Amino acid sequence: MNIYPSIELQNGRCVSLHRGRLDEPQIWHIDPVEVAKSYAQKGAEWVHITDFDAIAGNDMNAELVQNIIQHSGASIQYGGGFRALHRISEWVDHGVSRVVIGTLAVMAPDIVKQAAKLYPDQIVIAVDVYKGKVMSDGWRKPSAITPEAFIRSFEKDPLAAIIVSDIDADLEEADDSLALITQLAGIAKAPVIARGLSRALDDIARLKYVPYVSGALIGRALFNQTINLEDAIKLAHRQEEIADFI
């Protein structure tokens, strides 16, 4: 299983948001480029970036993200306001290894399917679930689509991965969050990355044994130091010993 350390950007700063509330950021006074470099130095193969300004239609962080791509030393998985095919192409040209698409996949899935054909294994869809439905527009707008139907609608497309977020888990300690991830991972044809469930190493240990879950995305827990990245990577990659039976 891979660990995806996450950097969330707003106004050029590292932030953490509660339920995607752009007006209530927790600000981390750390250089985002240096954070990305440190993640790579600690063994992360991937760094996930969410650009909240881009989600709101502002490209003020574009140069910063390009600096991260060029200097971090890790592959970059980037999400933030992808609403048209030309913008997806633009960021692939900038060197992003994977583009993460949420709202566009809900509102105009045919465009995402076209992007997946043009850039096989570089398109990731984000499935943000709240009260049994897929959310869009940065967790602000509910749809009438169930996550099961949403995931099945892309089963023939060459996606790199599917990121599943249980928004209930961000609101409270939802007991069924792991069950949701397990269920959706069993349906998905692409590898599933779990977001929002890793608050401690024990959470990673549980996710590691969920079939078809290929990764865990960790953000706030790295900044508030409830998870050590190097320990998380070691745990995720560790092969368990199997006893020999005669």
C-alpha positions in Angstrom: 0.0 0.0 0.0 1.2 3.5 -0.9 1.1 6.5 1.4 0.1 9.8 -0.2 1.1 12.8 2.0 -1.2 15.6 1.2 -0.7 19.4 0.9 -3.8 21.6 0.8 -3.1 25.1 -0.6 -5.0 28.4 -0.1 -3.5 31.8 -0.8 -0.1 30.2 -1.3 -0.1 28.6 2.2 -0.5 25.2 3.6 -3.9 24.8 5.2 -6.3 22.3 6.6 -10.0 22.8 6.2 -13.0 21.4 8.1 -15.6 20.1 5.7 -14.1 22.2 2.9 -15.0 25.5 4.6 -12.8 28.0 2.7 -13.4 30.8 5.2 -12.2 28.8 8.2 -8.7 27.5 7.3 -6.2 26.2 9.8 -3.0 27.8 8.5 0.3 26.0 8.8 3.2 28.5 8.5 5.5 26.3 6.4 6.8 26.7 2.8 4.7 24.3 0.7 7.7 23.5 -1.6 9.9 22.6 1.4 7.1 20.5 2.8 6.9 18.5 -0.5 10.6 18.1 -0.6 10.7 16.8 3.0 8.0 14.2 2.2 10.0 12.9 -0.7 13.2 12.8 1.4 11.3 10.7 4.0 10.4 8.2 1.3 7.1 9.3 -0.2 6.9 8.4 -3.9 3.8 10.6 -4.3 2.7 13.9 -3.0 -1.0 14.8 -3.3 -1.9 18.5 -3.7 -5.4 20.0 -3.4 -5.6 23.6 -4.5 -8.6 25.3 -2.9 -8.1 28.5 -4.8 -8.2 26.7 -8.1 -11.4 25.0 -6.9 -12.8 28.5 -6.4 -11.7 29.5 -9.9 -8.5 31.4 -9.0 -5.1 30.2 -10.5 -3.0 32.2 -8.0 -1.1 29.0 -6.9 -0.2 27.9 -10.4 3.4 28.9 -10.2 3.7 27.4 -6.7 2.4 24.1 -7.9 4.8 24.1 -10.8 7.7 24.7 -8.4 6.5 21.7 -6.4 6.4 19.6 -9.5 9.9 20.6 -10.5 11.6 20.5 -7.2 9.9 18.1 -4.8 11.5 14.9 -6.0 8.2 13.1 -5.9 5.4 12.4 -8.4 2.6 14.9 -8.0 -1.1 14.0 -7.9 -2.9 17.3 -8.3 -6.6 18.3 -7.8 -8.2 21.7 -8.0 -11.0 23.0 -10.2 -10.5 20.9 -13.3 -13.7 21.8 -15.3 -12.5 21.5 -18.9 -10.4 19.1 -21.0 -7.9 21.8 -22.1 -7.0 22.5 -18.4 -6.3 18.8 -17.8 -4.1 18.8 -20.8 -2.3 21.9 -19.7 -1.3 20.4 -16.3 -0.3 17.1 -17.9 2.0 19.2 -20.0 3.3 21.0 -16.8 4.4 17.6 -15.6 1.7 16.5 -13.2 1.8 12.7 -12.9 -1.9 12.4 -12.1 -4.9 14.8 -12.3 -7.6 14.5 -9.7 -11.1 15.3 -10.9 -14.2 15.5 -8.7 -17.0 17.9 -9.8 -16.4 17.5 -13.5 -16.8 13.7 -13.1 -20.2 14.3 -11.6 -21.4 17.1 -14.0 -19.8 16.1 -17.3 -18.5 12.5 -17.0 -18.0 12.2 -20.8 -15.2 14.8 -20.6 -13.5 12.8 -17.9 -13.9 9.6 -19.9 -12.3 11.4 -22.9 -9.4 12.5 -20.7 -8.9 9.0 -19.4 -8.6 7.8 -23.0 -6.1 10.6 -23.9 -4.1 10.1 -20.7 -4.5 6.5 -19.5 -3.4 5.9 -15.9 -3.1 9.6 -15.3 -6.7 10.5 -14.4 -8.0 10.0 -10.9 -11.6 10.6 -9.9 -12.6 11.8 -6.4 -15.6 10.2 -4.8 -16.7 12.3 -1.9 -19.5 10.7 0.0 -22.0 12.2 2.5 -25.1 10.5 3.7 -24.9 8.0 1.0 -24.6 10.4 -2.0 -21.7 11.8 -4.0 -20.9 15.5 -3.3 -19.5 18.0 -5.7 -18.1 21.6 -5.7 -15.7 21.1 -2.9 -18.1 19.1 -0.7 -20.7 21.9 -0.9 -23.3 20.5 -3.4 -25.1 17.1 -3.0 -26.0 15.1 -6.0 -28.6 12.4 -6.5 -25.9 9.8 -7.4 -24.9 7.0 -5.1 -21.2 6.2 -4.9 -21.8 2.7 -6.1 -23.5 3.9 -9.3 -20.9 6.6 -9.8 -17.9 4.2 -9.6 -19.6 1.7 -11.9 -20.1 4.4 -14.5 -16.3 4.6 -14.9 -15.5 0.9 -14.7 -14.5 0.6 -18.4 -12.3 3.7 -18.3 -8.5 3.5 -17.8 -8.3 5.5 -14.5 -5.2 5.6 -12.5 -7.1 5.5 -9.2 -10.2 6.4 -7.3 -10.0 8.5 -4.2 -12.8 7.8 -1.7 -13.6 10.2 1.0 -16.2 9.6 3.7 -17.2 13.1 4.6 -19.0 11.7 7.7 -15.6 10.6 9.0 -14.4 14.2 8.8 -17.4 15.4 10.8 -17.3 12.7 13.5 -15.8 9.3 14.2 -18.1 7.4 12.0 -18.0 3.7 12.8 -19.0 2.6 9.3 -16.3 4.6 7.4 -14.1 1.6 7.0 -17.0 -0.5 5.9 -17.8 2.1 3.2 -14.2 2.1 1.9 -14.3 -1.7 1.9 -17.6 -1.9 -0.1 -16.5 0.7 -2.7 -13.1 -0.9 -3.1 -14.8 -4.2 -3.9 -16.8 -2.5 -6.7 -14.1 -0.4 -8.3 -12.0 -1.6 -11.2 -9.3 1.0 -10.5 -7.2 1.0 -7.3 -8.8 2.8 -4.4 -7.1 5.4 -2.3 -8.7 6.1 1.1 -8.9 9.8 2.2 -9.9 11.1 5.7 -9.5 7.8 7.6 -5.8 8.1 8.7 -5.5 9.9 12.0 -3.1 7.4 13.6 -0.8 4.5 12.6 -3.5 2.0 13.8 -5.8 3.4 11.0 -3.2 2.7 8.4 -2.7 -0.8 9.8 -6.4 -1.5 9.3 -6.6 0.0 5.8 -3.6 -2.1 4.8 -5.7 -5.3 5.0 -8.7 -4.0 3.1 -8.8 -5.7 -0.3 -8.2 -3.5 -3.3 -7.3 -0.5 -1.2 -3.9 0.6 -2.8 -3.2 3.7 -0.7 -4.0 6.1 2.1 -4.0 9.8 1.7 -2.8 11.7 4.9 -2.9 15.4 5.4 -3.7 17.0 8.7 -2.3 14.1 10.7 1.2 14.9 9.3 1.0 18.6 10.1 -0.3 18.1 13.7 2.2 15.2 14.1 -0.2 12.5 15.1 1.4 10.4 12.3 5.1 10.2 11.5 5.4 9.9 7.7 8.4 7.6 7.8 6.7 5.3 10.3 3.5 5.3 8.1 5.5 4.4 5.0 7.3 1.6 6.7 4.1 0.2 8.1 2.3 0.4 4.7 5.2 -1.4 2.9 6.0 -4.0 5.6 5.5 -7.6 4.5 4.0 -9.7 7.3 5.7 -13.0 8.0 3.7 -16.1 7.2 4.3 -19.1 9.3 5.4 -22.3 7.4 3.2 -25.3 8.0 4.5 -28.8 7.5 
